[in-house]
Amino acid sequence: RASSSSSSSSSPSVGIFYATGTGNTKRVANSLKVHFGTLADEPQPISASNARDFEPYDAIIFGAPSYLWEKHRVSALDYDTIEPPFENLRDLEGTKVAVFGVGDQSEYPKNFCDAVGILHEHFSLRGAEMVGMTE
């Protein structure tokens, strides 16, 4: 994807967005920012973001906690605010996207990190080049 961020060394080329209930996903997002340094922007809560916030980035990292975790009701549904614009349903074509999830698999074994799969499918349908697989 050709964007102004790849031609400007002063603009971060990696965006980091997250949803969190207990703060764990935010802590991981902040750790990723430290790892990427000036290549990444400051992590942003997905609930305060919209699809247009992704436009400046060549790569985006999305973080989510366990899906439908009852105590704080944080879920992939927080990502409903970032539906693609109607005029371009494949708005992430050419953008590298990684998704990470945190959660408590012993406490929530039926839905531990379900959001990772849901978000992977969502961003794939929007044309993103999904990176970072696991088995």
N, C-alpha and C positions, 0 to 999 in steps of 0.2 A: 504494500500500500504506500503510495507516495503521499507523504505529509510534510508539513513545514517542520515538524519536530526532527525528522531525520536529517534535514539540511542545516539545522541550527544547533550548534553545540551547547547553547545556553538553555535550551528547552528540554526538560525531561522527556524521554521517549517511552517510559513505562508508567502506566497508571495502576494504582492499587486501590481496590474498593472492597469493603467488607460489611457483613452484618454480624452483630454480636449481642449476646444476652448477658453473659457474665464478664465479658472483657477479654476472654481468652483469644478469640479470633482477632480482635484489635491488637493484642500483644504480638501475635504472629505477623500480622500485617506490618506493624512497626518494625519488627525484626527484619522483614523482607526489605523495607525501606533502608535500614542500616546496611544490609548486604549489598543492595544495588547502588547506594550512595546517590550521587548527583544524576544518575541515569533515571531515577524514579522520583515521581512527585510524592508529596505527603499523602499517606493513606486517607481515604475519605469514606465515611459511612454511606452505604448504598442507599439508605433511606433519605439522604439529603442530596441524592444525585439523580440525573436523568440521562437518557441515551445520548444527548448532545455532549455531555461531559466526557465521553469516550473519544470524540473526534480527534483531539490532538495527539493521541498515542499510537505508536507502532505496535506496542504489546500492552496487554492488560492482565492483571492478576486479580481474581475474585476470590474472596474468602467467605465461608459460611459455616455456622455451627450446625449441630445436629438438627435435622429437619423436624419441625413441629414439637419441639421440646416444650412441654406444658408449662413449666415454672415461669418462664419469661415470654413464651409464645413467639420466640424468634424462629424464623423459618425462611425457606427459599421464597416465601410469599413476600418478604421484604423486597425482593427483586422485582416485584410487579411495577415499581415506579420507573423501571428502565426499559420498558417495551420499545421496540424500534419505531422510528417515525413512519407514518403511513406511506409517505412518498418513497421510502427506501427500506423495505423489510429485510434486506441483506446488507445492512449498514456496517457490519463488521468484516465484510469481505476483505481479505488481505491483512487482517489484523491477527497477530498471534495472541491467543488467549490461554491462560492457565487457570485452573480452579483448585483451591485447596479447602479442606474441611477439617474442623476440629470438633470434638465432642466426647461423650462418655459412653464407650461401647459396652461397658459392663452394666451401666444403669439403663441405657436405651438400646438394647441389642437389635430391636426390630427396625429402628429408624436411624441408627448411628450413621451420620454423614450421608443420608439420602440426598441431601441438597447437592452434593457433588455431581451425582448422576443427572439430576434434574437440570442443573446449570450447564453441564456439559452438553446435554441435548439442546437446551435453549440457545446457547451461543453457537453451536454447530449449525442450527437452522438459520441463524442470522449471517452465516457465511464465514464465521471465524475459523482460523486455522488453529485447531486445538493442539496444545503441546503438553508434555508431562504426563505420561501414562504410568499406571501401576497395575499390578496383578493382585 
